[in-house]
Amino acid sequence: MRRIFGLLALATRTLQATTVHVDLGTAAGFAILTKDGISTVPDSVITGDVGVSPIAATAMTGFTLTASADSTYSTSAQVR
């Protein structure tokens, strides 16, 4: 009986949960970041930045996008 208890105690100690931190770099600031595209419906709201790369903003469908003066980014009432 003692050996079984010892093995169970050892197994319990080795199964401790660990937290792994993944460094997302500059991607950490985005609520959604995709390389394939994103689609939305009129009543949805996204809180945070949305990004698509390496594809163009045309891969974002369902949003009403307003381009910045220098065309480097767009805004949408659905993204806050």
MMTF fields as JSON, N, C-alpha, C and O atoms, coordinates in Angstrom:
{
  "mmtfVersion": "1.0.0",
  "mmtfProducer": "UNKNOWN",
  "numBonds": 319,
  "numAtoms": 320,
  "numGroups": 80,
  "numChains": 1,
  "numModels": 1,
  "chainsPerModel": [1],
  "groupsPerChain": [80],
  "chainIdList": ["A"],
  "bondAtomList": [4, 2, 8, 6, 12, 10, 16, 14, 20, 18, 24, 22, 28, 26, 32, 30, 36, 34, 40, 38, 44, 42, 48, 46, 52, 50, 56, 54, 60, 58, 64, 62, 68, 66, 72, 70, 76, 74, 80, 78, 84, 82, 88, 86, 92, 90, 96, 94, 100, 98, 104, 102, 108, 106, 112, 110, 116, 114, 120, 118, 124, 122, 128, 126, 132, 130, 136, 134, 140, 138, 144, 142, 148, 146, 152, 150, 156, 154, 160, 158, 164, 162, 168, 166, 172, 170, 176, 174, 180, 178, 184, 182, 188, 186, 192, 190, 196, 194, 200, 198, 204, 202, 208, 206, 212, 210, 216, 214, 220, 218, 224, 222, 228, 226, 232, 230, 236, 234, 240, 238, 244, 242, 248, 246, 252, 250, 256, 254, 260, 258, 264, 262, 268, 266, 272, 270, 276, 274, 280, 278, 284, 282, 288, 286, 292, 290, 296, 294, 300, 298, 304, 302, 308, 306, 312, 310, 316, 314],
  "bondOrderList": [1, 1, 1, 1, 1, 1, 1, 1, 1, 1, 1, 1, 1, 1, 1, 1, 1, 1, 1, 1, 1, 1, 1, 1, 1, 1, 1, 1, 1, 1, 1, 1, 1, 1, 1, 1, 1, 1, 1, 1, 1, 1, 1, 1, 1, 1, 1, 1, 1, 1, 1, 1, 1, 1, 1, 1, 1, 1, 1, 1, 1, 1, 1, 1, 1, 1, 1, 1, 1, 1, 1, 1, 1, 1, 1, 1, 1, 1, 1],
  "groupList": [{"groupName": "MET", "atomNameList": ["N", "CA", "C", "O"], "elementList": ["N", "C", "C", "O"], "formalChargeList": [0, 0, 0, 0], "bondAtomList": [1, 0, 2, 1, 3, 2], "bondOrderList": [1, 1, 2], "singleLetterCode": "M", "chemCompType": "L-PEPTIDE LINKING"}, {"groupName": "ARG", "atomNameList": ["N", "CA", "C", "O"], "elementList": ["N", "C", "C", "O"], "formalChargeList": [0, 0, 0, 0], "bondAtomList": [1, 0, 2, 1, 3, 2], "bondOrderList": [1, 1, 2], "singleLetterCode": "R", "chemCompType": "L-PEPTIDE LINKING"}, {"groupName": "ILE", "atomNameList": ["N", "CA", "C", "O"], "elementList": ["N", "C", "C", "O"], "formalChargeList": [0, 0, 0, 0], "bondAtomList": [1, 0, 2, 1, 3, 2], "bondOrderList": [1, 1, 2], "singleLetterCode": "I", "chemCompType": "L-PEPTIDE LINKING"}, {"groupName": "PHE", "atomNameList": ["N", "CA", "C", "O"], "elementList": ["N", "C", "C", "O"], "formalChargeList": [0, 0, 0, 0], "bondAtomList": [1, 0, 2, 1, 3, 2], "bondOrderList": [1, 1, 2], "singleLetterCode": "F", "chemCompType": "L-PEPTIDE LINKING"}, {"groupName": "GLY", "atomNameList": ["N", "CA", "C", "O"], "elementList": ["N", "C", "C", "O"], "formalChargeList": [0, 0, 0, 0], "bondAtomList": [1, 0, 2, 1, 3, 2], "bondOrderList": [1, 1, 2], "singleLetterCode": "G", "chemCompType": "PEPTIDE LINKING"}, {"groupName": "LEU", "atomNameList": ["N", "CA", "C", "O"], "elementList": ["N", "C", "C", "O"], "formalChargeList": [0, 0, 0, 0], "bondAtomList": [1, 0, 2, 1, 3, 2], "bondOrderList": [1, 1, 2], "singleLetterCode": "L", "chemCompType": "L-PEPTIDE LINKING"}, {"groupName": "ALA", "atomNameList": ["N", "CA", "C", "O"], "elementList": ["N", "C", "C", "O"], "formalChargeList": [0, 0, 0, 0], "bondAtomList": [1, 0, 2, 1, 3, 2], "bondOrderList": [1, 1, 2], "singleLetterCode": "A", "chemCompType": "L-PEPTIDE LINKING"}, {"groupName": "THR", "atomNameList": ["N", "CA", "C", "O"], "elementList": ["N", "C", "C", "O"], "formalChargeList": [0, 0, 0, 0], "bondAtomList": [1, 0, 2, 1, 3, 2], "bondOrderList": [1, 1, 2], "singleLetterCode": "T", "chemCompType": "L-PEPTIDE LINKING"}, {"groupName": "GLN", "atomNameList": ["N", "CA", "C", "O"], "elementList": ["N", "C", "C", "O"], "formalChargeList": [0, 0, 0, 0], "bondAtomList": [1, 0, 2, 1, 3, 2], "bondOrderList": [1, 1, 2], "singleLetterCode": "Q", "chemCompType": "L-PEPTIDE LINKING"}, {"groupName": "VAL", "atomNameList": ["N", "CA", "C", "O"], "elementList": ["N", "C", "C", "O"], "formalChargeList": [0, 0, 0, 0], "bondAtomList": [1, 0, 2, 1, 3, 2], "bondOrderList": [1, 1, 2], "singleLetterCode": "V", "chemCompType": "L-PEPTIDE LINKING"}, {"groupName": "HIS", "atomNameList": ["N", "CA", "C", "O"], "elementList": ["N", "C", "C", "O"], "formalChargeList": [0, 0, 0, 0], "bondAtomList": [1, 0, 2, 1, 3, 2], "bondOrderList": [1, 1, 2], "singleLetterCode": "H", "chemCompType": "L-PEPTIDE LINKING"}, {"groupName": "ASP", "atomNameList": ["N", "CA", "C", "O"], "elementList": ["N", "C", "C", "O"], "formalChargeList": [0, 0, 0, 0], "bondAtomList": [1, 0, 2, 1, 3, 2], "bondOrderList": [1, 1, 2], "singleLetterCode": "D", "chemCompType": "L-PEPTIDE LINKING"}, {"groupName": "LYS", "atomNameList": ["N", "CA", "C", "O"], "elementList": ["N", "C", "C", "O"], "formalChargeList": [0, 0, 0, 0], "bondAtomList": [1, 0, 2, 1, 3, 2], "bondOrderList": [1, 1, 2], "singleLetterCode": "K", "chemCompType": "L-PEPTIDE LINKING"}, {"groupName": "SER", "atomNameList": ["N", "CA", "C", "O"], "elementList": ["N", "C", "C", "O"], "formalChargeList": [0, 0, 0, 0], "bondAtomList": [1, 0, 2, 1, 3, 2], "bondOrderList": [1, 1, 2], "singleLetterCode": "S", "chemCompType": "L-PEPTIDE LINKING"}, {"groupName": "PRO", "atomNameList": ["N", "CA", "C", "O"], "elementList": ["N", "C", "C", "O"], "formalChargeList": [0, 0, 0, 0], "bondAtomList": [1, 0, 2, 1, 3, 2], "bondOrderList": [1, 1, 2], "singleLetterCode": "P", "chemCompType": "L-PEPTIDE LINKING"}, {"groupName": "TYR", "atomNameList": ["N", "CA", "C", "O"], "elementList": ["N", "C", "C", "O"], "formalChargeList": [0, 0, 0, 0], "bondAtomList": [1, 0, 2, 1, 3, 2], "bondOrderList": [1, 1, 2], "singleLetterCode": "Y", "chemCompType": "L-PEPTIDE LINKING"}],
  "groupTypeList": [0, 1, 1, 2, 3, 4, 5, 5, 6, 5, 6, 7, 1, 7, 5, 8, 6, 7, 7, 9, 10, 9, 11, 5, 4, 7, 6, 6, 4, 3, 6, 2, 5, 7, 12, 11, 4, 2, 13, 7, 9, 14, 11, 13, 9, 2, 7, 4, 11, 9, 4, 9, 13, 14, 2, 6, 6, 7, 6, 0, 7, 4, 3, 7, 5, 7, 6, 13, 6, 11, 13, 7, 15, 13, 7, 13, 6, 8, 9, 1],
  "groupIdList": [1, 2, 3, 4, 5, 6, 7, 8, 9, 10, 11, 12, 13, 14, 15, 16, 17, 18, 19, 20, 21, 22, 23, 24, 25, 26, 27, 28, 29, 30, 31, 32, 33, 34, 35, 36, 37, 38, 39, 40, 41, 42, 43, 44, 45, 46, 47, 48, 49, 50, 51, 52, 53, 54, 55, 56, 57, 58, 59, 60, 61, 62, 63, 64, 65, 66, 67, 68, 69, 70, 71, 72, 73, 74, 75, 76, 77, 78, 79, 80],
  "secStructList": [7, 2, 2, 2, 2, 2, 2, 2, 2, 2, 2, 2, 2, 2, 6, 7, 7, 7, 7, 7, 7, 7, 7, 7, 4, 4, 4, 4, 4, 3, 3, 3, 3, 3, 1, 1, 7, 3, 3, 7, 7, 6, 6, 7, 7, 5, 7, 1, 3, 3, 3, 3, 7, 1, 1, 7, 4, 4, 4, 3, 3, 1, 7, 7, 7, 3, 3, 7, 6, 6, 1, 1, 7, 3, 3, 7, 6, 6, 5, 7],
  "xCoordList": [0.808, 0.0, 0.856, 0.503, 1.941, 2.798, 3.392, 3.504, 3.763, 4.348, 3.352, 3.716, 2.108, 1.093, 0.895, 0.838, 0.789, 0.628, 1.8, 1.613, 2.998, 4.188, 4.168, 4.548, 3.736, 3.656, 2.585, 2.797, 1.436, 0.377, 0.823, 0.533, 1.503, 1.993, 2.995, 2.979, 3.864, 4.843, 4.144, 4.491, 3.165, 2.425, 1.684, 1.633, 1.121, 0.401, 1.342, 0.98, 2.538, 3.497, 3.985, 4.257, 4.104, 4.628, 3.572, 3.918, 2.289, 1.211, 0.773, -0.348, 1.63, 1.297, 1.151, 1.914, 0.168, -0.074, 1.035, 1.517, 1.423, 2.403, 1.8, 1.039, 2.131, 1.671, 2.772, 3.919, 2.42, 3.378, 3.045, 1.923, 3.993, 3.82, 4.309, 5.459, 3.435, 3.794, 3.922, 2.964, 5.087, 5.317, 4.734, 5.249, 3.668, 3.018, 3.612, 3.202, 4.561, 5.188, 4.166, 3.305, 4.246, 3.33, 1.925, 0.998, 1.735, 0.401, -0.465, -1.687, 0.128, -0.607, -1.652, -2.631, -1.481, -2.418, -3.674, -4.54, -3.808, -4.949, -6.001, -5.678, -7.28, -8.376, -8.513, -8.783, -8.326, -8.359, -7.218, -7.048, -6.44, -5.349, -5.377, -5.252, -5.538, -5.699, -4.913, -4.641, -4.557, -3.895, -4.843, -4.499, -6.049, -7.001, -8.192, -8.76, -8.586, -9.734, -10.684, -10.548, -11.645, -12.641, -13.95, -13.963, -15.038, -16.367, -17.188, -16.974, -18.118, -18.931, -20.386, -20.721, -21.235, -22.649, -22.943, -22.224, -23.998, -24.241, -24.298, -23.849, -24.822, -24.983, -23.781, -23.81, -22.727, -21.569, -20.709, -20.654, -20.041, -19.123, -17.838, -17.877, -16.714, -15.408, -14.703, -14.608, -14.211, -13.497, -12.003, -11.507, -11.3, -9.871, -9.545, -10.442, -8.279, -7.835, -8.038, -7.955, -8.307, -8.449, -7.396, -7.229, -6.688, -5.651, -5.686, -5.995, -5.364, -5.2, -3.839, -3.466, -3.106, -1.788, -1.381, -1.596, -0.837, -0.331, -1.368, -1.009, -2.643, -3.686, -4.178, -3.855, -4.96, -5.466, -6.741, -7.344, -7.134, -8.352, -9.595, -10.638, -9.511, -10.656, -11.023, -12.109, -10.147, -10.433, -11.318, -11.716, -11.626, -12.526, -13.899, -14.115, -14.823, -16.142, -17.196, -17.095, -18.212, -19.295, -19.077, -20.0, -17.894, -17.59, -17.796, -17.572, -18.221, -18.217, -16.912, -16.795, -15.936, -14.607, -14.456, -14.902, -13.833, -13.497, -11.984, -11.386, -11.363, -9.902, -9.383, -10.036, -8.195, -7.533, -7.074, -7.058, -6.703, -6.28, -5.094, -5.004, -4.179, -3.003, -3.182, -2.246, -4.379, -4.739, -3.875, -3.706, -3.336, -2.535, -3.384, -2.941, -4.594, -5.497, -6.93, -7.162, -7.874, -9.306, -9.959, -9.437, -11.105, -11.903, -13.282, -13.68, -14.001, -15.346, -16.119, -15.558, -17.393, -18.227, -18.371, -18.689, -18.146, -18.258, -17.018, -17.051, -15.943, -14.697, -14.438, -14.303, -14.371, -14.219, -12.96, -12.677],
  "yCoordList": [-1.19, 0.0, 1.26, 2.259, 1.208, 2.367, 2.752, 3.943, 1.821, 2.108, 2.805, 3.751, 2.357, 2.978, 4.431, 5.321, 4.673, 6.031, 6.899, 8.05, 6.358, 7.108, 7.476, 8.59, 6.569, 6.854, 7.888, 8.774, 7.794, 8.783, 10.16, 11.159, 10.23, 11.512, 12.113, 13.322, 11.295, 11.777, 12.264, 13.318, 11.509, 11.902, 13.209, 14.048, 13.401, 14.63, 15.829, 16.899, 15.651, 16.757, 17.119, 18.291, 16.168, 16.453, 17.006, 17.49, 16.949, 17.444, 18.859, 19.263, 19.596, 20.96, 21.828, 21.694, 22.714, 23.615, 24.657, 25.163, 24.961, 26.016, 27.051, 26.714, 28.279, 29.366, 29.688, 29.917, 29.705, 30.012, 31.391, 31.626, 32.279, 33.628, 33.637, 33.299, 34.022, 34.113, 35.584, 36.342, 35.995, 37.381, 37.605, 37.075, 38.386, 38.658, 39.863, 40.182, 40.518, 41.674, 42.745, 43.053, 43.317, 44.386, 43.879, 44.684, 42.573, 42.01, 42.09, 41.983, 42.272, 42.28, 43.388, 43.248, 44.469, 45.588, 45.397, 46.272, 44.29, 44.079, 43.186, 42.19, 43.564, 42.694, 41.552, 40.414, 41.859, 40.863, 41.17, 42.312, 40.153, 40.286, 39.035, 37.924, 39.203, 38.056, 38.217, 39.331, 37.097, 37.134, 36.698, 36.776, 36.234, 35.715, 36.621, 36.576, 37.429, 38.313, 38.198, 37.314, 39.101, 39.124, 39.625, 40.483, 39.089, 39.499, 39.818, 39.228, 40.736, 41.144, 41.28, 41.207, 41.476, 41.758, 43.131, 43.587, 43.814, 45.214, 45.516, 46.586, 44.631, 44.954, 44.616, 44.872, 44.05, 43.677, 44.894, 45.859, 44.823, 45.877, 45.2, 44.226, 45.709, 45.185, 46.255, 47.403, 45.89, 46.829, 46.556, 45.535, 47.454, 47.302, 47.386, 47.448, 47.389, 47.509, 46.204, 45.114, 46.344, 45.205, 45.371, 46.467, 44.309, 44.397, 43.216, 42.093, 43.483, 42.432, 42.606, 43.714, 41.524, 41.587, 40.165, 39.258, 39.941, 40.846, 41.231, 41.807, 40.928, 41.251, 42.671, 43.323, 43.158, 44.532, 44.631, 43.621, 45.85, 46.101, 45.578, 45.416, 45.315, 44.749, 43.368, 42.867, 42.75, 41.455, 41.609, 40.615, 42.843, 43.112, 43.417, 44.501, 42.473, 42.663, 42.895, 42.377, 43.686, 43.984, 45.233, 45.69, 45.788, 47.027, 48.216, 48.113, 49.345, 50.596, 51.287, 51.856, 51.234, 51.766, 53.185, 53.492, 54.038, 55.398, 55.512, 55.4, 55.735, 55.805, 57.107, 58.146, 57.039, 58.241, 59.086, 58.609, 60.329, 61.237, 60.697, 60.911, 59.996, 59.464, 57.985, 57.353, 57.451, 56.075, 55.004, 53.914, 55.303, 54.299, 53.447, 52.388, 53.904, 53.144, 53.575, 54.568, 52.826, 53.166, 53.094, 52.471, 53.741, 53.66, 53.112, 53.118, 52.646, 52.134, 52.36, 52.254, 52.667, 52.869, 51.577, 51.621, 50.427, 49.135, 48.783, 47.857, 49.49, 49.219, 50.388, 51.534, 50.084, 51.157, 50.981, 51.792],
  "zCoordList": [0.0, 0.0, 0.0, -0.626, 0.68, 0.778, -0.574, -0.865, -1.38, -2.688, -3.606, -4.304, -3.616, -4.455, -4.033, -4.881, -2.74, -2.242, -2.659, -3.055, -2.575, -2.96, -4.429, -4.789, -5.281, -6.711, -7.003, -7.83, -6.343, -6.541, -6.066, -6.725, -4.966, -4.467, -5.439, -5.667, -6.014, -6.985, -8.247, -8.78, -8.729, -9.927, -9.694, -10.593, -8.54, -8.224, -8.24, -8.728, -7.713, -7.699, -9.091, -9.35, -9.983, -11.315, -12.26, -13.337, -11.891, -12.75, -12.379, -12.687, -11.734, -11.353, -12.594, -13.552, -12.568, -13.699, -13.79, -12.777, -15.008, -15.236, -16.165, -17.072, -15.946, -16.796, -17.787, -17.403, -19.053, -20.098, -20.658, -21.104, -20.636, -21.188, -22.627, -22.904, -23.53, -24.945, -25.293, -25.144, -25.752, -26.146, -27.537, -28.521, -27.62, -28.898, -29.625, -30.741, -29.003, -29.642, -29.976, -29.152, -31.168, -31.563, -31.841, -31.927, -31.984, -32.21, -30.956, -31.053, -29.799, -28.537, -28.469, -27.736, -29.195, -29.152, -29.977, -29.971, -30.686, -31.57, -30.922, -30.275, -31.109, -30.687, -31.681, -31.297, -32.966, -34.041, -34.996, -35.425, -35.327, -36.289, -37.152, -36.637, -38.457, -39.34, -40.63, -41.077, -41.213, -42.517, -43.619, -44.799, -43.245, -44.223, -44.478, -45.569, -43.529, -43.696, -42.526, -41.68, -42.486, -41.406, -41.987, -42.869, -41.492, -41.918, -40.686, -39.627, -40.808, -39.67, -40.089, -41.271, -39.102, -39.338, -38.764, -37.874, -39.255, -38.871, -37.377, -36.966, -36.559, -35.139, -34.273, -33.069, -34.842, -34.029, -33.71, -34.473, -32.565, -32.14, -31.685, -30.932, -32.135, -31.755, -30.942, -31.375, -29.774, -28.927, -29.067, -28.59, -29.71, -29.933, -31.409, -32.249, -31.718, -33.102, -33.861, -33.295, -35.165, -36.066, -37.147, -37.683, -37.475, -38.499, -39.434, -39.035, -40.691, -41.693, -42.346, -42.731, -42.469, -43.092, -43.46, -42.656, -44.565, -45.592, -46.64, -47.668, -46.408, -47.375, -47.197, -46.204, -48.155, -48.128, -47.297, -46.936, -47.005, -46.238, -46.95, -46.316, -48.234, -48.952, -48.419, -48.71, -47.65, -47.028, -45.797, -45.189, -45.429, -44.307, -44.891, -45.434, -44.784, -45.379, -44.3, -43.188, -44.656, -43.74, -42.91, -42.235, -42.945, -42.232, -43.159, -44.365, -42.6, -43.34, -42.961, -41.876, -43.859, -43.566, -44.099, -45.204, -43.315, -43.724, -43.669, -42.599, -44.827, -44.914, -44.321, -44.409, -43.712, -43.205, -44.388, -45.523, -44.133, -45.207, -45.991, -47.2, -45.317, -46.006, -46.409, -46.898, -46.199, -46.563, -45.884, -46.429, -44.718, -44.012, -43.059, -42.616, -42.746, -41.892, -42.186, -42.875, -41.665, -41.812, -40.436, -39.511, -40.325, -39.112, -39.457, -40.622, -38.465, -38.641, -37.356, -36.265, -37.475, -36.284, -35.494, -34.306, -36.123, -35.438, -34.639, -33.829, -34.847, -34.14, -33.192, -33.622, -31.902, -30.906, -30.093, -29.212]
}
